[in-house]
Amino acid sequence: MATTTPSRIAGVAPRRGSMLLEALASVAPGKPLREGLDRILQAEMGALVVVGDGPEVLNICSGGFLLDAAFSPQRLSELAKMDGAIILAADASRIARANVHLVPNPNVATSETGTRHRTAERVARSISVPVISVSEDQSVIAVYVNAEKHPLEPIPRLLARANQALSTLERYRNRLDTVAGSLSALEIEDLVTLRDVVTVLQRTEMVRRISEEIERHIVELGVDGRLVRLQLEELMGGVEDDHRLIVRDYVHEEAAWHLAEAVEGLANLGTDDLLDLKAVASMLHLPGGNQNLDLTLSPRGYRLLSKVPRLPPAVVEGIVGHFGSLQKIMRASTADLDDVKEVGETRARAIKEGLSRLAETSILDRYN
């Protein structure tokens, strides 16, 4: 299983810069570049490595010598014995140049004090390529990408943080399941309020944000993050689908407002606004805005229909389009469901029985 490339877990896109995640993946345990950097640390040397050999990089290079040799950890550590920077190909598969003097724009702001680190930050800010500095004095590897700096942490510390985040995610997922189950029962009884919907979406976004934090740990852990990834995938199973279906159930598209914008807007809410139910409701353009959280809402039925076994999305679309609301779908007879295109008598009975079981289970869970 690949564990050292940034990916989407359960449809969750990491919000931190994808370029930084790619750079962290390239220096994760198990990668040749990380082995070379570790060799430099073990030899108590320093280094400055630029990952990219395009024209923009060559324009700030002075001196040194051309290598164009295949990359190996041993070669990297040997070349680090010289004072100059090492230039790698963009995929770190080849060593392009060594012993290079980098001349970035001196007017670029930097918060660093050491010569090597100041150069690394200025290069990263100037030409948007990953720059890696290895501190000889502090024995720290730092990755610079654009305006971001990320010091690599020891694996035991990263694992401890990832496991702590997993425990937090598990608690939040349990709370999300509780409010989502309550929403299902309320939908069946036609008692849903704006507050109920916003609460579930708020909890979903909290879970998603914790999962993103863990995903960043997984990227940095590389081959050591396999078990963390398995646990994350298990905990996040179904969260993204439920989130998407709830938005489709309640958010009404407008000429200048679409479902994708609702999802993106929720993802971009600040922490304080996310904790404010009225702010969430207002941002999502839900009926009633943020004026009355006790306003009654009616779902279209996407989420509950998706829980009926072996019901294709196209059929779900057809049923929702035909009836318009969950309550009409719940009241529909087998013959009414059979009238919908691509449903048929057998599937109509299965839908009716499936919805009846869901209604019974949801209400029992709510009141027990």
C-alpha positions in Angstrom: 0.0 0.0 0.0 1.4 3.4 -0.9 1.8 5.5 2.1 4.2 8.3 1.2 2.2 10.3 -1.3 -0.4 12.8 -0.4 -3.8 11.5 -1.1 -7.5 12.0 -0.3 -8.8 9.9 2.6 -12.5 9.2 2.2 -12.7 12.1 -0.3 -11.1 14.6 2.1 -8.7 17.0 0.4 -6.0 18.2 2.6 -6.1 22.0 2.9 -2.5 22.5 3.6 -0.6 23.4 0.4 -0.4 20.3 -1.9 3.1 21.4 -2.9 4.3 21.1 0.7 2.6 17.7 1.1 4.3 16.5 -2.0 7.7 17.7 -0.7 7.0 16.0 2.7 6.1 12.8 0.8 9.4 12.9 -1.0 11.4 13.0 2.3 9.3 10.5 4.2 10.8 7.4 5.7 11.3 4.7 3.0 12.2 7.2 0.3 15.8 7.4 -1.1 16.0 11.1 -0.5 15.2 10.7 3.2 17.9 8.0 3.5 20.4 10.4 2.0 19.3 13.2 4.4 19.6 10.9 7.4 23.1 9.9 6.3 24.1 13.6 6.3 22.7 14.0 9.8 24.5 10.9 11.1 27.7 12.3 9.7 27.1 15.5 11.6 27.2 17.6 8.4 24.9 20.3 7.0 23.4 20.5 3.5 21.2 22.7 1.3 19.2 20.7 -1.3 17.0 22.2 -4.0 14.4 19.8 -5.5 14.0 21.1 -9.1 16.4 21.9 -11.9 14.3 24.1 -14.2 15.4 27.4 -15.7 14.1 29.4 -12.7 16.5 27.4 -10.5 19.5 27.6 -12.9 19.0 31.4 -13.1 20.0 31.7 -9.4 22.9 29.2 -9.5 26.5 30.4 -9.6 29.5 28.2 -9.8 29.6 24.5 -8.9 29.7 21.8 -11.4 27.3 19.8 -13.6 26.8 16.1 -12.6 23.6 14.8 -14.2 24.1 11.5 -12.3 21.5 9.1 -11.0 20.5 9.8 -7.4 21.6 7.6 -4.6 21.7 8.3 -0.8 25.4 7.6 -0.8 26.1 10.2 -3.5 24.0 12.8 -1.7 25.9 12.4 1.6 29.2 12.5 -0.2 28.4 15.6 -2.1 27.2 17.3 1.2 30.8 17.3 2.3 31.2 20.4 0.0 29.8 23.7 1.2 27.6 24.5 -1.8 24.0 23.6 -2.6 23.0 20.4 -4.3 20.4 20.6 -7.2 18.2 17.6 -7.8 15.8 16.9 -10.6 12.1 17.7 -9.8 11.4 14.0 -9.0 14.7 13.6 -7.1 15.7 10.8 -9.4 18.9 12.6 -10.6 21.5 14.8 -9.1 21.8 17.7 -11.6 24.5 20.0 -10.0 26.6 20.1 -6.8 28.7 22.7 -4.9 26.5 25.4 -6.3 26.3 29.0 -4.8 22.7 30.1 -4.8 21.9 33.8 -5.4 18.2 34.4 -4.6 16.7 37.9 -4.5 18.2 39.5 -1.4 15.1 41.7 -1.0 12.9 38.6 -0.3 11.9 38.7 3.4 13.2 36.0 5.6 12.8 35.2 9.4 15.8 32.9 9.5 19.2 33.9 10.9 21.7 31.2 9.7 23.2 31.7 6.3 22.0 28.3 5.0 18.5 28.7 6.3 18.1 32.3 5.1 19.2 31.1 1.6 16.7 28.2 1.7 13.8 30.4 2.7 14.6 33.0 0.1 14.9 30.5 -2.7 11.6 28.8 -1.7 9.8 32.1 -1.6 11.3 33.3 -4.8 10.8 30.4 -7.2 8.3 28.1 -5.6 10.5 24.9 -5.5 11.0 22.7 -2.4 14.2 23.5 -0.6 15.6 21.3 2.1 18.1 22.4 4.7 20.0 20.1 7.0 21.2 21.9 10.1 24.7 20.8 11.2 24.4 22.4 14.7 20.8 21.5 15.5 20.6 18.2 13.7 17.2 19.2 12.1 15.9 18.7 8.6 13.6 21.5 7.5 11.5 21.7 4.3 10.7 25.1 2.8 8.0 25.5 0.2 6.8 29.0 -0.8 6.3 30.8 2.6 6.0 27.6 4.6 8.6 25.9 6.7 8.2 22.4 8.1 10.8 20.9 10.4 10.7 17.1 10.2 9.9 15.5 13.5 11.3 12.2 14.9 9.1 9.3 13.9 8.2 8.2 17.6 6.9 11.8 18.2 4.9 11.8 15.0 3.4 8.4 15.8 2.4 9.6 19.3 0.7 12.7 17.8 -1.1 10.6 15.1 -2.4 8.1 17.7 -3.6 11.0 19.9 -5.4 12.5 16.9 -6.9 9.1 16.1 -8.4 8.9 19.6 -9.8 12.4 19.2 -11.3 11.4 15.8 -12.9 8.3 17.3 -14.7 10.4 19.9 -15.9 12.9 17.4 -17.0 10.2 15.0 -19.1 8.6 17.8 -20.8 12.0 18.4 -21.3 12.5 14.7 -23.0 9.0 14.5 -25.3 10.0 17.3 -26.5 13.2 15.8 -26.7 11.6 12.3 -28.9 8.8 13.7 -31.1 11.3 15.4 -31.5 13.2 12.2 -32.6 10.0 10.4 -35.3 9.5 13.0 -36.4 13.1 12.8 -36.5 12.9 8.9 -38.8 9.9 9.1 -41.1 11.6 11.6 -41.0 14.8 9.6 -39.7 16.8 12.6 -36.4 18.1 11.2 -35.4 21.6 12.1 -32.6 23.8 10.7 -30.7 23.3 14.0 -30.7 19.5 13.5 -29.3 19.8 9.9 -26.7 22.4 10.8 -25.5 20.4 13.8 -24.8 17.3 11.7 -23.0 19.3 9.1 -21.0 21.1 11.8 -20.0 17.8 13.4 -19.1 16.3 10.0 -16.8 19.2 9.2 -15.1 18.8 12.6 -14.4 15.2 11.8 -13.1 16.0 8.4 -10.7 18.6 9.8 -9.3 16.1 12.3 -8.8 13.5 9.5 -6.9 16.1 7.5 -4.5 16.6 10.4 -3.9 12.8 10.6 -3.5 12.6 6.8 -0.6 15.1 7.1 1.0 12.9 9.7 0.6 9.9 7.5 2.3 11.7 4.6 5.3 12.6 6.8 5.4 9.1 8.4 5.8 7.4 5.0 6.2 3.6 5.4 5.8 4.0 9.1 2.2 5.3 8.7 0.6 2.1 7.3 -1.4 1.2 10.5 -2.4 4.8 11.1 -3.8 5.0 7.5 -5.8 1.8 8.0 -7.3 3.2 11.2 -8.1 6.5 9.5 -9.8 4.9 6.6 -12.0 2.8 8.9 -13.0 5.8 11.1 -13.8 7.9 8.0 -15.8 5.3 6.2 -19.1 6.8 4.9 -18.5 10.3 6.4 -17.9 12.0 3.1 -20.9 10.3 1.4 -23.2 11.3 4.2 -21.9 14.9 4.1 -22.5 15.1 0.4 -26.0 13.6 0.6 -27.1 15.8 3.5 -26.1 18.9 1.5 -28.1 17.6 -1.5 -31.1 16.9 0.8 -31.3 20.4 2.2 -29.3 23.0 0.3 -31.2 24.6 -2.6 -29.2 25.6 -5.6 -29.6 29.1 -6.9 -28.5 30.9 -10.0 -25.3 32.1 -8.3 -25.0 29.4 -5.6 -24.4 25.7 -6.2 -23.9 22.6 -4.0 -20.1 22.6 -4.7 -19.9 26.1 -3.3 -21.8 25.1 -0.2 -19.3 22.2 0.4 -16.3 24.5 -0.2 -17.7 27.3 1.9 -18.2 25.0 4.8 -14.6 23.7 4.4 -13.2 27.3 4.4 -15.1 28.5 7.5 -12.9 29.6 10.4 -13.0 27.7 13.6 -15.0 30.3 15.5 -17.6 30.5 12.7 -17.8 26.7 12.5 -18.7 26.6 16.2 -21.5 29.1 15.5 -24.6 27.3 14.2 -26.1 30.5 12.8 -22.9 31.3 10.9 -22.9 27.8 9.4 -26.6 28.1 8.4 -26.0 31.5 6.8 -23.0 30.3 4.8 -24.8 27.3 3.4 -27.7 29.4 2.2 -30.1 27.0 4.0 -33.8 27.9 4.0 -34.4 30.4 6.7 -30.8 31.6 6.7 -29.7 32.1 10.2 -32.8 33.8 11.6 -34.6 30.9 13.0 -32.8 27.7 13.9 -36.1 26.0 14.9 -37.5 26.4 11.4 -38.9 23.1 10.1 -37.2 21.6 7.0 -38.0 18.7 4.8 -35.3 16.5 3.1 -35.5 15.4 -0.5 -34.6 11.8 0.5 -31.2 11.3 -1.0 -29.5 10.2 2.2 -32.1 7.6 3.4 -32.6 6.2 -0.1 -28.8 5.6 -0.3 -29.1 3.3 2.7 -31.4 1.0 0.9 -29.2 -2.0 -0.3 -28.3 -2.3 -4.0 -30.1 0.8 -5.1 -28.1 2.5 -7.9 -27.5 6.3 -7.7 -29.4 6.8 -11.0 -32.5 5.1 -9.5 -32.2 7.3 -6.4 -32.1 10.4 -8.6 -35.2 9.2 -10.5 -37.2 8.6 -7.3 -36.2 11.9 -5.7 -36.9 13.7 -9.0 -40.3 12.0 -9.3 -41.6 12.6 -5.7 -39.6 15.6 -4.6 -39.5 15.0 -0.9 -38.7 12.1 1.6 -42.2 12.2 3.1 -43.9 11.7 -0.3 -41.4 8.8 -0.9 -42.3 7.2 2.5 -46.0 7.5 1.8 -45.7 6.1 -1.8 -47.1 2.7 -2.4 -45.3 -0.1 -4.3 -47.4 0.8 -7.4 -46.4 4.5 -7.1 -42.7 3.5 -6.9 -43.1 1.2 -9.8 -44.2 4.1 -11.9 -40.7 5.6 -11.7 -38.4 4.9 -14.6 -36.0 2.0 -14.0 -37.6 0.9 -10.7 -39.8 -2.0 -11.6 -42.1 -4.0 -9.4 -39.4 -6.1 -7.7 -37.2 -3.1 -6.9 -40.3 -1.1 -5.8 -41.0 -3.8 -3.1 -37.4 -3.8 -2.0 -37.4 0.0 -1.6 -40.6 -0.1 0.3 -39.4 -2.8 2.6 -36.0 -1.2 3.0 -37.5 2.2 4.0 -39.8 0.5 6.4 -36.9 -1.3 8.1 -34.9 2.0 8.2 -37.8 3.8 9.8 -38.3 1.1 12.5 -34.6 0.9 13.3 -34.1 4.7 13.4 -37.1 5.4 15.7 -36.1 2.5 18.0 -32.6 3.9 18.3 -33.9 7.4 19.0 -36.2 6.4 21.8 -34.2 3.6 23.4 
